Amino acid sequence: MAERSVDLGWLRIFVEVGRSGSLSSAAASLGLTQPAVSYQIRRIEEQMGVALFHRQHRGVELSPEGRRLFEIAEKAVGGVDSLVRSFRAEAERPAVRLRTDYAFSALWLIPRMHRFRLLHPELDIQIVATQRQERHSESGDVAVVFGAREEFGSEAALLLPEKVAPICAQGFVDKYGPFSDPSRLARATLVHLDTETPSPWFDWKSYFAEFGISRDSYAGHGDLRFNTYSLVVQAAIGEQGLALGWMGLVDSLLAGRMLVTAGPVLSAPNRGYWLLPPKSQSVHAAWLTEWLVREAAAM
């Protein structure tokens, strides 16, 4: 079956006639009638004021002027057809979409994404990051969301259980430390992650509460607040204060000594990042979910 192509009007008709040397053959190739093709050629010649073809007993032959135009037009039509084929090939490539938050996508997923692409180079990945906490996956989307076990169904898999520790740059410890116990942390400048609703994860208030420490007298004195975790981490790297670091998200920064831990680790085994499989499963979504589970387990 002939391949579909973009209609370039008179230019395509001219090229097809020039290529075949026959009005009737061109008409058959283009799905037109022979009189319609003949009419279009006459109109082109009238508009240009030159004869593009010499009529012969068994077809047509390009004139010198027609040959010059044909050399340019054939490249143009061929280039457009090639580009359209690439557009269609891209549109037909298999794709899978992953929904998650900014912190997981920026600090955990993207640094590892090249490994998945090496395994499945034929698959396009669309990452949709949002601050809004989703509690379900869309019909064909994979989702990784933060929450507690009771919020999700039995098909959800815990990728990263919540485990946090105070983190900061070594320079901040040198200037204001050491932070030998949590009460020393409470007297330092803190970097907070703000949320629109009550925090679903450890924040500084709940962290200190685990140690029976009240920080009311220090609250708001020089602290920093951000609404995205990436900015919290950047502030900590820039020696602006102490932040809470989620193990799994900041591991590479700790390994590279861009950040150091500055206090006890707390964990919430039933809380963390959960993998929610799509409602309508596909082989491509299955590849992604299996890879996510393997990567998390390898940690």
SVG drawing of the C-alpha trace seen along z (x, -y; Angstrom):
<svg xmlns="http://www.w3.org/2000/svg" viewBox="-10 -36 45 43">
<polyline fill="none" stroke="black" stroke-width="0.4" points="0.0,0.0 1.4,-3.4 2.7,-5.5 0.6,-8.6 2.3,-11.9 1.7,-15.6 -0.1,-17.3 2.1,-20.0 -0.3,-20.9 1.1,-22.0 4.7,-21.3 4.0,-17.6 2.1,-17.3 5.0,-18.9 7.6,-16.6 5.5,-13.5 5.0,-14.4 8.7,-15.2 9.7,-12.0 7.4,-9.7 7.4,-11.6 3.7,-10.9 0.6,-12.8 -1.5,-9.6 1.1,-7.8 1.5,-10.8 -2.3,-11.0 -2.5,-7.4 0.2,-7.8 -1.4,-10.9 -4.9,-9.5 -6.1,-12.2 -7.5,-12.2 -5.3,-12.8 -7.3,-16.0 -6.8,-17.4 -3.0,-16.9 -2.9,-18.4 -4.9,-21.4 -2.5,-22.0 0.6,-21.8 -0.9,-24.4 -1.7,-26.7 1.9,-26.4 3.3,-27.2 1.0,-30.2 1.9,-31.6 5.6,-31.2 5.5,-32.3 7.6,-29.4 7.1,-25.9 8.1,-23.4 7.4,-20.4 7.7,-19.5 4.7,-17.4 5.6,-14.2 3.6,-11.4 4.1,-9.1 4.3,-11.5 6.1,-14.6 9.8,-15.7 11.1,-18.4 12.2,-21.6 15.5,-23.2 13.5,-25.6 11.5,-22.6 14.7,-20.7 16.1,-23.5 12.8,-23.8 12.6,-20.0 16.1,-19.7 15.0,-22.1 11.4,-20.9 12.3,-17.2 14.6,-17.9 12.0,-20.0 9.3,-17.4 11.6,-14.6 12.8,-16.5 9.3,-17.2 8.3,-13.5 11.3,-12.4 10.5,-14.8 6.9,-13.7 8.0,-10.1 10.2,-10.9 7.3,-12.8 5.1,-9.7 7.8,-7.4 8.2,-9.5 4.5,-9.7 4.3,-5.9 7.2,-5.2 6.0,-3.5 5.9,-5.8 5.2,-5.5 4.4,-8.3 5.6,-8.5 3.9,-10.8 5.8,-11.8 6.9,-14.9 9.8,-17.3 12.0,-15.8 11.8,-12.2 12.2,-13.1 15.1,-15.5 17.1,-13.7 16.4,-10.0 14.9,-9.4 16.8,-11.6 20.3,-10.6 19.3,-6.9 17.2,-7.4 20.0,-6.7 20.2,-3.1 16.6,-2.5 17.1,-4.2 20.1,-1.8 17.8,1.1 14.9,-0.2 16.2,-2.8 13.1,-2.3 10.8,-3.6 10.0,-7.3 9.7,-8.4 7.5,-11.3 8.1,-12.4 5.3,-14.5 6.4,-16.2 4.1,-18.1 4.0,-19.4 0.4,-18.2 0.3,-14.9 -1.5,-12.4 -3.0,-9.3 -3.7,-7.3 -2.3,-6.6 -3.9,-7.7 -5.3,-5.0 -2.1,-4.2 0.5,-6.0 3.0,-4.7 3.0,-6.9 5.5,-7.2 4.0,-9.1 4.7,-9.8 2.4,-8.6 1.6,-6.1 0.7,-2.4 -3.0,-2.8 -3.5,-5.4 -2.8,-2.9 -4.2,0.4 -2.6,3.8 -1.0,3.4 1.2,0.5 4.9,1.3 7.0,-0.6 10.1,-1.8 11.8,-4.1 10.8,-3.9 11.1,-7.2 14.4,-7.7 15.7,-11.2 18.7,-12.8 19.8,-16.4 22.1,-17.4 24.2,-20.5 27.5,-21.5 30.7,-20.7 31.4,-24.4 28.2,-25.0 29.4,-22.4 32.7,-24.1 31.2,-27.5 28.3,-26.6 28.8,-23.0 29.5,-20.5 25.9,-19.3 26.6,-16.7 22.9,-16.2 19.5,-17.2 19.2,-20.1 22.2,-21.8 20.4,-21.4 17.4,-23.2 19.5,-26.3 20.8,-26.5 19.4,-28.0 17.0,-25.6 15.8,-25.2 12.1,-24.1 10.1,-22.5 6.7,-24.1 3.5,-22.2 0.0,-23.4 -1.5,-20.7 -0.1,-19.2 3.2,-17.7 2.8,-14.0 6.5,-13.5 9.0,-14.3 9.4,-18.1 11.6,-19.8 8.7,-20.0 8.0,-16.3 11.7,-15.5 12.4,-17.4 9.2,-15.9 10.8,-12.5 13.5,-13.6 11.2,-15.6 12.6,-18.9 10.6,-22.1 11.9,-24.8 9.2,-27.5 11.7,-30.1 13.8,-29.7 11.1,-29.4 11.3,-32.0 14.7,-33.5 16.6,-33.4 15.1,-30.2 14.6,-29.7 11.5,-28.2 11.0,-26.8 8.1,-25.1 10.2,-22.6 12.7,-20.2 15.4,-20.8 15.6,-24.4 15.9,-23.1 18.8,-20.9 20.5,-23.8 20.2,-26.0 21.9,-23.3 24.7,-22.9 25.2,-26.7 25.8,-26.6 22.5,-28.5 21.4,-26.2 20.4,-22.7 17.9,-20.7 16.3,-17.3 17.7,-14.9 15.7,-11.9 17.9,-8.9 17.6,-7.7 17.2,-11.3 20.4,-12.8 22.6,-9.7 24.8,-10.8 25.3,-14.3 26.4,-12.6 28.7,-10.2 30.3,-13.2 30.7,-15.1 28.7,-18.0 26.5,-17.4 27.2,-15.6 24.8,-14.2 24.6,-16.3 22.3,-14.4 20.5,-11.1 18.6,-9.2 14.8,-8.7 12.8,-6.3 9.1,-5.6 9.0,-2.1 5.3,-2.3 5.8,-5.7 7.7,-6.7 7.6,-6.7 5.1,-4.1 5.0,-2.7 1.4,-2.7 1.0,-0.6 -1.3,-1.9 -4.9,-0.9 -4.6,0.4 -1.3,2.3 0.9,2.4 4.2,4.1 5.9,0.8 4.5,-0.2 5.6,3.2 9.1,2.6 9.2,-0.7 7.7,0.6 10.0,3.6 13.0,1.4 11.9,-1.0 11.6,1.9 15.0,3.3 16.7,-0.1 15.2,-0.7 16.1,2.8 19.7,2.3 20.0,-0.6"/>
</svg>
